[in-house]
Amino acid sequence: MYKKFAFVLLLCTLFISACGTANQEADEQEQIRNELDPARNDETPASQEEENRLGYVHYTRDQLNLNNNNENNHGVTMDRHRVADMISRIILRNEGFDEVATLVTDKEVLIAYGKNDGLDDDTAADIAKKSALSVMPRYFQVFVSDDRSLIPDIQSLHNSNTQQGNYRNTITSIIKEMKKSPQGIENENN
């Protein structure tokens, strides 16, 4: 009797653990789909008033020195996913663009896009590049391409981390391919 009970208990345990693995895989796939869905609703301001509010702070050096321990640990961060989302949306608001993929690393912005024939190659590259430059800090390099085949290459890096060294070779090869495309109208301010 004890052996039968142990056997049934073992079967139940195996069944439950198998179901858990299937659910975990489904959850991971759902998370990836949500990350890549441009229609998802990112954090929106609680009210119209908050959205229209100006940002302002004022500190004295003494205030910062008072809380020196916290200030040393206070770094500036950027949500690269949200910035990439913003750049893509800005570009797509321009006539002539059909699709845009944007990747923001710690140093570069890579933008691959599809456009219709009504938009000149140099003008499209200029719009894409200036859209990114309007959002990013000045030290970022921006590379653009109208080669749609680069979109899956950029997408393959969407889960990468700047601390992982293995993505750098892929970035370098994508940039090399992007440089074959027009990079926008050059001026002394770029």
N, C-alpha and C positions, 0 to 999 in steps of 0.2 A: 504494500500500500504506500509506503514511504517513497519507493522508487517511482511509482506512478505520479505521485504528487510532485516530486522533484522534476520529473520529465515534463509535466504540464507547465510547471513554473518556468522551466528553461525555455520552452516553446513560446510562452507568453512574453518573456523577456526579449527573446530574439525578434518576435513580431513587432513589439513596441519600438525597439531600437531601429529596426528597418524602416518603420514609418517615420521616425524622427529624422533619419538621414534624407529621405525623400522630401520631407517638408523643408529641411534646411537648404537643399539644393533649389527647391522652388523659391524660397525666400531670397536666396542669393541672385537668382535669375531675375526676380521681380525688382530687386534693388538696382541691378544694372540697367534694366529697362527704365526705371524711374530716373536714374542719373542721366540717361541719354535722351529723355523726353523733354523737348524744349517747351512743351505746353504746360509742364508741371508748375504749380503755383509756389514759387519760393516765398520766403517770409515777406509778407506785405505789412506795411505800417498799420497799426491798430485803427487809425482814423485818418481822415483827410487832413486834419489839423497837424498831426505828427508828420505826415508826408511833406507838408509845405513849410514846416518849421526850419529855421536857419540853425546851423550848428555853431556854437560859440563856447569857448572855455577861456579862463584867465587864471594863471598861476604866478606866484612869485617864486624866486629861487629858494627862499626860506621854506615855502610850503613843500617843494620837492625834496629839499634836504631833510625836513622833518621826518619824512617817511622814506628814507633812503633805501631801506631794504626792499620795499615793494617797488620802488622806482627802478632799481637795478634789474628786477625781474620783469619789468614792463616793456615788452617789445612791440614793435609795429608789425602787424600781420596783414596779409591780403588773402581773401577768399578767391583763389585763382579760378575756381569753377564759376563763381558768380560774375567775375570780370570777363571770362570767356563768353559766358551767356550774354552779357551786356554788349560786347563787341559784335557778336553775331547778329543780335537783334538790330543794332544800329545799322549795320551793313545791309541787312535784308529790307530795311525801310526805304532804301534807295531803289529806284526803278532799274530793272535790268538784271538783278540778282535773283537766281532761282534757289540756291542752297549755299550755305556757308558752314564750314567746320573751323573752329578756333581752338587752339591749344595754347595755354599760358604756362610757361615754365618759370624758373627763377630768374632767367635772363632774357628769354625770347618770347615773342608771340608769333605763332605760325597760323596762317589763315589760308585755307584752300576753299575755293568757291566755284560755283557753276553760274554762268551768266548766259543771257540770251544774245543773239547776234546784233541786237540794236545798240549794244553798249560797246564802245571802243575798248580794246585791250588795255591801253595805257590809262584811260580814264577809270576803268574798273579797278585796276591795280592802285591807282591814286586814291580812290574813294575808300577802298579796303584798308590801305595803309594809314591814311589820315584818320579813319574811324578808330583804329587801334591806338594811334598816337594821341588822340584826344582823351583817351581814358587812362593810358598807362603812364607811369613815371618815366621821365626822360631817358634813363639809362637802359631801358629795354630796347632790344633790337626787334624790328618787325619785318617778317618775311611773308610775302603773299604769292599766290599762284592761282591761275585759272585752270589748272590741270585737275580735273575731278578725280583722277585716279589716286591722288594724294589724300583724299578724304579718308579712305579706310586706314591708310598709314597713320594719319593723325589720330583717328579714333582708337587705334590699337594701343595708344599711350594714355588713354583717359583714366586708367587706374594706376598709373605710375606715380612714383614718389620722388621728390628731388633728392632724397637721401640715397636712392638706389642708383648706383653707377651704371647699371646695365642699359638704361634708357638713353644715355648720352650718344652712343653710336647711332642709334636710330634717328635721333634728332639731327645729328650732323648729316646723315644721308638724305633726310627729308629737306633740309635747308639747301643742300647741294642741288637737289632737283628743283626746288622752288626758285633758285637763282637763275634758272633757265627761262623763267617767265618774266614779263615786265614787272618791275618793282615800284611803279608809280613815278610821277614827275619829280625829279630831284630838284631841290633848292638848298640854299645854304643853311636853312633852319632845320633840316632833317638830319 
